[in-house]
Amino acid sequence: MSIPLTSIPPAGGKIPTSAADQADMLLDLVVEELRHLARQDRSCGILVTRTAPGRFCVELSDQVPYGLTWETGT
């Protein structure tokens, strides 16, 4: 399961504090939801990939041990 996330694109290369806060809150909510799903079969962890500034993909991954959340960038 993969859930792409985007925040407000940065204006002038900077993300307004409220946009960054919103992105962090959204990431936290999605990771928490995936934790609940991961508990059902206990065979995978959560992978958070930054695909671009302010853009993320959050997914369950069998490459990540159960109970862990790994972060990576492209």
N, CA, C and O atoms as CSV, one atom per row, in Angstrom:
chain,resi,resn,atom,element,x,y,z
A,1,MET,N,N,0.851,-1.167,0.000
A,1,MET,CA,C,0.000,0.000,0.000
A,1,MET,C,C,0.891,1.222,0.000
A,1,MET,O,O,1.775,1.340,0.848
A,2,SER,N,N,0.680,2.123,-0.922
A,2,SER,CA,C,1.470,3.334,-1.053
A,2,SER,C,C,0.547,4.539,-1.045
A,2,SER,O,O,-0.471,4.555,-1.736
A,3,ILE,N,N,0.902,5.542,-0.266
A,3,ILE,CA,C,0.083,6.747,-0.160
A,3,ILE,C,C,0.951,7.950,-0.472
A,3,ILE,O,O,1.777,8.339,0.353
A,4,PRO,N,N,0.779,8.562,-1.666
A,4,PRO,CA,C,1.576,9.751,-1.959
A,4,PRO,C,C,1.038,10.958,-1.208
A,4,PRO,O,O,-0.173,11.133,-1.072
A,5,LEU,N,N,1.939,11.775,-0.732
A,5,LEU,CA,C,1.549,12.978,0.005
A,5,LEU,C,C,2.224,14.179,-0.622
A,5,LEU,O,O,3.388,14.108,-1.015
A,6,THR,N,N,1.512,15.264,-0.714
A,6,THR,CA,C,2.126,16.509,-1.169
A,6,THR,C,C,1.739,17.617,-0.222
A,6,THR,O,O,0.628,17.647,0.306
A,7,SER,N,N,2.661,18.516,-0.016
A,7,SER,CA,C,2.339,19.716,0.749
A,7,SER,C,C,2.310,20.872,-0.228
A,7,SER,O,O,2.514,20.687,-1.428
A,8,ILE,N,N,2.062,22.041,0.276
A,8,ILE,CA,C,2.028,23.224,-0.577
A,8,ILE,C,C,3.415,23.440,-1.162
A,8,ILE,O,O,4.388,23.453,-0.409
A,9,PRO,N,N,3.547,23.611,-2.488
A,9,PRO,CA,C,4.866,23.828,-3.074
A,9,PRO,C,C,5.527,25.058,-2.468
A,9,PRO,O,O,4.859,26.057,-2.201
A,10,PRO,N,N,6.841,24.989,-2.251
A,10,PRO,CA,C,7.511,26.134,-1.641
A,10,PRO,C,C,7.522,27.338,-2.558
A,10,PRO,O,O,7.727,27.217,-3.765
A,11,ALA,N,N,7.300,28.503,-1.968
A,11,ALA,CA,C,7.358,29.753,-2.728
A,11,ALA,C,C,8.741,30.345,-2.516
A,11,ALA,O,O,9.149,30.596,-1.382
A,12,GLY,N,N,9.457,30.567,-3.601
A,12,GLY,CA,C,10.797,31.118,-3.481
A,12,GLY,C,C,11.764,30.187,-2.776
A,12,GLY,O,O,12.738,30.649,-2.182
A,13,GLY,N,N,11.517,28.883,-2.829
A,13,GLY,CA,C,12.411,27.911,-2.229
A,13,GLY,C,C,12.209,27.695,-0.744
A,13,GLY,O,O,12.938,26.915,-0.131
A,14,LYS,N,N,11.226,28.376,-0.148
A,14,LYS,CA,C,10.971,28.205,1.277
A,14,LYS,C,C,9.533,27.768,1.496
A,14,LYS,O,O,8.612,28.233,0.824
A,15,ILE,N,N,9.363,26.870,2.445
A,15,ILE,CA,C,8.016,26.424,2.799
A,15,ILE,C,C,7.558,27.259,3.987
A,15,ILE,O,O,8.242,27.297,5.010
A,16,PRO,N,N,6.409,27.932,3.869
A,16,PRO,CA,C,5.902,28.680,5.021
A,16,PRO,C,C,5.724,27.747,6.216
A,16,PRO,O,O,5.381,26.577,6.050
A,17,THR,N,N,5.956,28.263,7.406
A,17,THR,CA,C,5.879,27.435,8.611
A,17,THR,C,C,4.576,26.674,8.696
A,17,THR,O,O,4.574,25.495,9.047
A,18,SER,N,N,3.472,27.320,8.383
A,18,SER,CA,C,2.186,26.634,8.477
A,18,SER,C,C,2.108,25.476,7.496
A,18,SER,O,O,1.518,24.444,7.816
A,19,ALA,N,N,2.696,25.621,6.297
A,19,ALA,CA,C,2.664,24.531,5.322
A,19,ALA,C,C,3.524,23.371,5.804
A,19,ALA,O,O,3.118,22.216,5.675
A,20,ALA,N,N,4.692,23.647,6.350
A,20,ALA,CA,C,5.556,22.585,6.859
A,20,ALA,C,C,4.891,21.884,8.037
A,20,ALA,O,O,4.942,20.659,8.147
A,21,ASP,N,N,4.270,22.662,8.914
A,21,ASP,CA,C,3.562,22.072,10.050
A,21,ASP,C,C,2.432,21.170,9.572
A,21,ASP,O,O,2.218,20.089,10.120
A,22,GLN,N,N,1.712,21.618,8.550
A,22,GLN,CA,C,0.622,20.807,8.002
A,22,GLN,C,C,1.157,19.525,7.391
A,22,GLN,O,O,0.565,18.460,7.562
A,23,ALA,N,N,2.280,19.619,6.675
A,23,ALA,CA,C,2.878,18.431,6.069
A,23,ALA,C,C,3.313,17.448,7.151
A,23,ALA,O,O,3.074,16.247,7.025
A,24,ASP,N,N,3.944,17.937,8.206
A,24,ASP,CA,C,4.363,17.069,9.308
A,24,ASP,C,C,3.161,16.395,9.969
A,24,ASP,O,O,3.203,15.204,10.280
A,25,MET,N,N,2.098,17.159,10.179
A,25,MET,CA,C,0.903,16.599,10.799
A,25,MET,C,C,0.289,15.516,9.909
A,25,MET,O,O,-0.114,14.461,10.398
A,26,LEU,N,N,0.221,15.780,8.608
A,26,LEU,CA,C,-0.332,14.810,7.676
A,26,LEU,C,C,0.529,13.551,7.631
A,26,LEU,O,O,-0.001,12.440,7.625
A,27,LEU,N,N,1.840,13.713,7.599
A,27,LEU,CA,C,2.733,12.553,7.629
A,27,LEU,C,C,2.511,11.728,8.897
A,27,LEU,O,O,2.424,10.502,8.832
A,28,ASP,N,N,2.420,12.388,10.032
A,28,ASP,CA,C,2.190,11.680,11.292
A,28,ASP,C,C,0.891,10.888,11.258
A,28,ASP,O,O,0.845,9.748,11.721
A,29,LEU,N,N,-0.165,11.485,10.713
A,29,LEU,CA,C,-1.458,10.801,10.639
A,29,LEU,C,C,-1.398,9.573,9.736
A,29,LEU,O,O,-1.937,8.521,10.079
A,30,VAL,N,N,-0.747,9.704,8.591
A,30,VAL,CA,C,-0.662,8.582,7.659
A,30,VAL,C,C,0.201,7.469,8.243
A,30,VAL,O,O,-0.154,6.295,8.136
A,31,VAL,N,N,1.320,7.817,8.855
A,31,VAL,CA,C,2.176,6.801,9.470
A,31,VAL,C,C,1.413,6.067,10.565
A,31,VAL,O,O,1.515,4.845,10.673
A,32,GLU,N,N,0.658,6.784,11.368
A,32,GLU,CA,C,-0.130,6.134,12.427
A,32,GLU,C,C,-1.166,5.170,11.838
A,32,GLU,O,O,-1.357,4.073,12.362
A,33,GLU,N,N,-1.826,5.570,10.763
A,33,GLU,CA,C,-2.804,4.691,10.108
A,33,GLU,C,C,-2.118,3.431,9.575
A,33,GLU,O,O,-2.651,2.330,9.712
A,34,LEU,N,N,-0.949,3.590,8.972
A,34,LEU,CA,C,-0.233,2.422,8.453
A,34,LEU,C,C,0.269,1.527,9.583
A,34,LEU,O,O,0.367,0.313,9.405
A,35,ARG,N,N,0.587,2.100,10.733
A,35,ARG,CA,C,0.965,1.263,11.888
A,35,ARG,C,C,-0.169,0.316,12.259
A,35,ARG,O,O,0.061,-0.855,12.561
A,36,HIS,N,N,-1.388,0.829,12.235
A,36,HIS,CA,C,-2.541,-0.023,12.539
A,36,HIS,C,C,-2.665,-1.146,11.513
A,36,HIS,O,O,-2.940,-2.290,11.877
A,37,LEU,N,N,-2.466,-0.833,10.240
A,37,LEU,CA,C,-2.533,-1.861,9.202
A,37,LEU,C,C,-1.401,-2.876,9.346
A,37,LEU,O,O,-1.612,-4.073,9.152
A,38,ALA,N,N,-0.206,-2.406,9.684
A,38,ALA,CA,C,0.947,-3.299,9.825
A,38,ALA,C,C,0.746,-4.279,10.977
A,38,ALA,O,O,1.237,-5.406,10.919
A,39,ARG,N,N,0.040,-3.870,12.009
A,39,ARG,CA,C,-0.197,-4.746,13.164
A,39,ARG,C,C,-1.047,-5.963,12.803
A,39,ARG,O,O,-1.018,-6.969,13.512
A,40,GLN,N,N,-1.797,-5.882,11.714
A,40,GLN,CA,C,-2.676,-6.983,11.345
A,40,GLN,C,C,-1.910,-8.238,10.959
A,40,GLN,O,O,-2.314,-9.342,11.325
A,41,ASP,N,N,-0.796,-8.088,10.215
A,41,ASP,CA,C,-0.058,-9.296,9.827
A,41,ASP,C,C,1.386,-9.321,10.323
A,41,ASP,O,O,2.068,-10.340,10.206
A,42,ARG,N,N,1.852,-8.200,10.878
A,42,ARG,CA,C,3.181,-8.115,11.501
A,42,ARG,C,C,4.301,-8.616,10.592
A,42,ARG,O,O,5.246,-9.255,11.055
A,43,SER,N,N,4.189,-8.321,9.291
A,43,SER,CA,C,5.215,-8.797,8.355
A,43,SER,C,C,5.964,-7.662,7.664
A,43,SER,O,O,6.879,-7.917,6.882
A,44,CYS,N,N,5.591,-6.412,7.941
A,44,CYS,CA,C,6.272,-5.314,7.258
A,44,CYS,C,C,6.280,-4.069,8.136
A,44,CYS,O,O,5.519,-3.937,9.094
A,45,GLY,N,N,7.181,-3.163,7.760
A,45,GLY,CA,C,7.283,-1.883,8.433
A,45,GLY,C,C,6.831,-0.773,7.506
A,45,GLY,O,O,6.170,-1.024,6.499
A,46,ILE,N,N,7.187,0.445,7.846
A,46,ILE,CA,C,6.733,1.619,7.095
A,46,ILE,C,C,7.944,2.313,6.485
A,46,ILE,O,O,8.954,2.538,7.153
A,47,LEU,N,N,7.822,2.645,5.210
A,47,LEU,CA,C,8.866,3.357,4.498
A,47,LEU,C,C,8.334,4.715,4.067
A,47,LEU,O,O,7.318,4.802,3.377
A,48,VAL,N,N,9.028,5.779,4.478
A,48,VAL,CA,C,8.672,7.142,4.096
A,48,VAL,C,C,9.763,7.634,3.152
A,48,VAL,O,O,10.928,7.733,3.537
A,49,THR,N,N,9.378,7.942,1.908
A,49,THR,CA,C,10.340,8.392,0.912
A,49,THR,C,C,10.030,9.822,0.510
A,49,THR,O,O,8.911,10.139,0.106
A,50,ARG,N,N,11.031,10.677,0.625
A,50,ARG,CA,C,10.886,12.055,0.139
A,50,ARG,C,C,11.204,12.026,-1.350
A,50,ARG,O,O,12.335,11.736,-1.739
A,51,THR,N,N,10.214,12.325,-2.180
A,51,THR,CA,C,10.386,12.241,-3.626
A,51,THR,C,C,10.785,13.573,-4.245
A,51,THR,O,O,11.331,13.603,-5.348
A,52,ALA,N,N,10.521,14.659,-3.558
A,52,ALA,CA,C,10.853,16.014,-3.998
A,52,ALA,C,C,10.613,16.920,-2.800
A,52,ALA,O,O,10.001,16.493,-1.821
A,53,PRO,N,N,11.078,18.155,-2.857
A,53,PRO,CA,C,10.795,19.062,-1.745
A,53,PRO,C,C,9.287,19.155,-1.473
A,53,PRO,O,O,8.512,19.535,-2.352
A,54,GLY,N,N,8.889,18.810,-0.266
A,54,GLY,CA,C,7.485,18.881,0.111
A,54,GLY,C,C,6.631,17.747,-0.410
A,54,GLY,O,O,5.409,17.787,-0.269
A,55,ARG,N,N,7.252,16.716,-1.023
A,55,ARG,CA,C,6.493,15.576,-1.563
A,55,ARG,C,C,7.027,14.283,-0.956
A,55,ARG,O,O,8.236,14.058,-0.900
A,56,PHE,N,N,6.103,13.438,-0.505
A,56,PHE,CA,C,6.468,12.206,0.170
A,56,PHE,C,C,5.608,11.052,-0.312
A,56,PHE,O,O,4.482,11.248,-0.769
A,57,CYS,N,N,6.148,9.856,-0.207
A,57,CYS,CA,C,5.388,8.635,-0.437
A,57,CYS,C,C,5.543,7.807,0.834
A,57,CYS,O,O,6.658,7.579,1.303
A,58,VAL,N,N,4.428,7.361,1.384
A,58,VAL,CA,C,4.436,6.566,2.609
A,58,VAL,C,C,3.807,5.227,2.286
A,58,VAL,O,O,2.699,5.169,1.754
A,59,GLU,N,N,4.522,4.130,2.609
A,59,GLU,CA,C,4.015,2.811,2.230
A,59,GLU,C,C,4.434,1.741,3.225
A,59,GLU,O,O,5.430,1.878,3.936
A,60,LEU,N,N,3.645,0.670,3.256
A,60,LEU,CA,C,4.053,-0.526,3.967
A,60,LEU,C,C,5.074,-1.221,3.090
A,60,LEU,O,O,4.889,-1.316,1.877
A,61,SER,N,N,6.156,-1.712,3.693
A,61,SER,CA,C,7.224,-2.334,2.916
A,61,SER,C,C,7.732,-3.580,3.621
A,61,SER,O,O,8.015,-3.560,4.818
A,62,ASP,N,N,7.846,-4.678,2.854
A,62,ASP,CA,C,8.416,-5.888,3.430
A,62,ASP,C,C,9.934,-5.789,3.537
A,62,ASP,O,O,10.571,-6.689,4.084
A,63,GLN,N,N,10.522,-4.710,3.022
A,63,GLN,CA,C,11.952,-4.465,3.151
A,63,GLN,C,C,12.293,-3.786,4.486
A,63,GLN,O,O,13.460,-3.682,4.864
A,64,VAL,N,N,11.258,-3.330,5.184
A,64,VAL,CA,C,11.430,-2.690,6.488
A,64,VAL,C,C,10.897,-3.652,7.544
A,64,VAL,O,O,9.758,-4.108,7.437
A,65,PRO,N,N,11.700,-3.971,8.565
A,65,PRO,CA,C,11.227,-4.889,9.602
A,65,PRO,C,C,9.980,-4.348,10.310
A,65,PRO,O,O,9.825,-3.141,10.500
A,66,TYR,N,N,9.103,-5.270,10.692
A,66,TYR,CA,C,7.897,-4.896,11.423
A,66,TYR,C,C,8.274,-4.077,12.670
A,66,TYR,O,O,9.236,-4.392,13.370
A,67,GLY,N,N,7.512,-3.049,12.918
A,67,GLY,CA,C,7.709,-2.208,14.099
A,67,GLY,C,C,8.626,-1.010,13.855
A,67,GLY,O,O,8.791,-0.163,14.733
A,68,LEU,N,N,9.225,-0.939,12.657
A,68,LEU,CA,C,10.130,0.162,12.367
A,68,LEU,C,C,9.555,1.061,11.272
A,68,LEU,O,O,8.755,0.630,10.441
A,69,THR,N,N,9.985,2.317,11.297
A,69,THR,CA,C,9.687,3.273,10.212
A,69,THR,C,C,11.023,3.805,9.719
A,69,THR,O,O,11.799,4.387,10.477
A,70,TRP,N,N,11.274,3.593,8.430
A,70,TRP,CA,C,12.509,4.091,7.822
A,70,TRP,C,C,12.173,5.276,6.940
A,70,TRP,O,O,11.111,5.321,6.320
A,71,GLU,N,N,13.083,6.234,6.889
A,71,GLU,CA,C,12.936,7.400,6.018
A,71,GLU,C,C,14.061,7.388,4.994
A,71,GLU,O,O,15.203,7.061,5.317
A,72,THR,N,N,13.731,7.748,3.759
A,72,THR,CA,C,14.727,7.807,2.704
A,72,THR,C,C,14.373,8.930,1.745
A,72,THR,O,O,13.243,9.419,1.752
A,73,GLY,N,N,15.311,9.337,0.935
A,73,GLY,CA,C,15.082,10.341,-0.094
A,73,GLY,C,C,15.498,9.777,-1.438
A,73,GLY,O,O,16.236,8.794,-1.507
A,74,THR,N,N,15.027,10.399,-2.500
A,74,THR,CA,C,15.414,9.909,-3.816
A,74,THR,C,C,16.573,10.706,-4.359
A,74,THR,O,O,17.041,10.438,-5.466
